[in-house]
């Protein structure tokens, strides 16, 4: 039986469990920027969304993945996706990844809010001792965003995965451990407190 995963909410965004019928909403969100053309990550298109959902929900059923839709809490629309994966309950660790946002939500605090919700769930509720992040060595924007969270760069994992176009991807690995979490949490909360509602929303 699939795990019953919670919805996680902030004033501006909601992370709710990904559902089998989310395909059209995911494709609509990804069409804002044609994100399926990005070389750095896998974002669903109309042609691939069925397989994308099947992989996420199979991981959920196996207990190793918690997939979320990222939802605009004010408007109710899906604006992206993220997930816990590589969940290892024995060693109390997991990875946050497969994160993407519609183009018009990039550059807002939606990503910071999502990461704060996920890290709080991982460390404070699930008692994790380690949360890791992995990003393409070519994706410098993602690396900077992870570093702003306060994650520690651990190194490059060579040929860590094969991308849909056949490229053998080298990946940069980061982590936050439990003793670092209090300082990271305060840093994230300070950033969120310093942002007014007017600047904490989708442009336009």
Residue pairs with C-beta under 8 A, 6 or more apart in sequence:
1 61
2 57
2 60
2 61
3 60
3 63
3 66
5 17
5 60
5 66
5 68
6 121
7 14
7 15
7 16
7 17
8 14
8 15
8 68
8 117
8 118
8 120
8 121
9 15
9 73
9 117
10 73
10 113
10 116
10 117
10 192
11 73
11 197
11 200
12 72
12 73
12 74
12 109
12 110
12 113
12 197
12 200
12 201
13 70
13 71
13 72
13 73
13 79
13 110
13 113
13 114
13 117
14 70
14 71
14 72
14 73
15 68
15 69
15 70
15 71
15 82
15 114
15 117
15 118
16 68
16 69
16 71
17 60
17 66
17 67
17 68
17 69
18 53
18 56
18 57
18 60
18 67
18 68
18 69
18 81
18 83
19 69
20 53
20 57
22 53
22 69
22 78
23 44
23 49
23 50
23 53
25 69
25 77
25 78
26 44
26 49
26 52
26 53
26 69
26 78
26 81
27 44
27 45
27 46
27 49
28 77
28 78
29 77
29 78
29 79
29 80
29 81
29 102
30 36
30 43
30 44
30 45
30 100
30 102
32 102
32 103
32 104
32 105
33 102
33 103
33 104
33 106
35 43
35 100
35 102
35 103
36 43
36 44
36 45
36 48
38 100
39 136
39 138
39 163
39 165
39 167
40 135
40 136
40 138
40 139
40 142
41 98
41 100
41 136
41 139
42 48
42 52
42 98
42 163
42 164
43 100
44 52
44 53
56 65
56 67
56 83
56 98
57 67
58 65
59 65
59 67
59 83
59 85
60 66
60 67
63 87
63 89
64 85
64 86
64 87
65 83
65 84
65 85
65 87
66 83
66 84
66 85
66 87
67 81
67 83
67 98
68 81
68 82
68 83
69 78
69 80
69 81
70 78
70 79
70 80
70 81
70 82
70 101
70 110
70 114
71 77
71 78
71 79
72 78
72 79
72 202
74 201
79 101
79 102
79 105
79 110
79 202
80 99
80 100
80 101
80 102
80 105
80 110
81 98
81 99
81 100
82 96
82 97
82 98
82 99
82 100
82 114
82 118
83 96
83 97
83 98
83 99
84 94
84 95
84 96
84 118
84 122
85 94
85 95
85 97
85 98
86 93
86 94
86 95
86 132
87 94
88 94
91 129
91 130
92 126
92 127
92 128
92 129
92 130
93 128
93 129
93 130
93 131
93 132
94 122
94 126
94 128
94 130
94 131
94 132
95 131
95 132
95 133
95 134
96 115
96 118
96 119
96 122
96 131
96 132
96 133
97 133
97 134
99 111
99 114
101 110
101 111
104 202
104 203
104 204
105 202
107 203
108 199
108 200
108 201
108 202
108 203
109 191
109 192
109 195
109 199
109 200
110 202
111 145
112 149
112 188
112 191
112 192
113 192
115 149
115 188
116 185
116 188
116 189
116 192
119 131
119 149
119 176
119 181
119 184
119 185
119 188
120 185
122 128
122 131
123 131
123 178
123 181
123 185
128 178
129 177
129 178
130 175
130 176
130 177
130 178
131 175
131 176
131 177
132 173
132 174
132 175
132 176
133 146
133 149
133 151
133 173
133 174
133 175
134 157
134 160
134 171
134 172
134 173
134 174
135 142
135 143
135 146
135 171
135 172
135 174
136 142
136 169
136 170
136 171
136 172
137 156
137 169
137 170
137 171
137 172
143 153
143 172
146 174
147 153
147 174
149 176
149 184
149 187
149 188
150 176
150 180
150 183
150 184
150 187
150 188
151 174
151 175
151 176
151 184
152 174
152 175
152 176
152 180
153 172
153 173
153 174
154 173
154 174
154 175
155 172
155 173
156 170
156 171
156 172
156 173
157 170
157 171
157 172
157 173
158 170
159 168
159 169
159 170
160 169
160 170
160 171
161 169
161 171
162 168
162 169
163 169
176 184
192 200
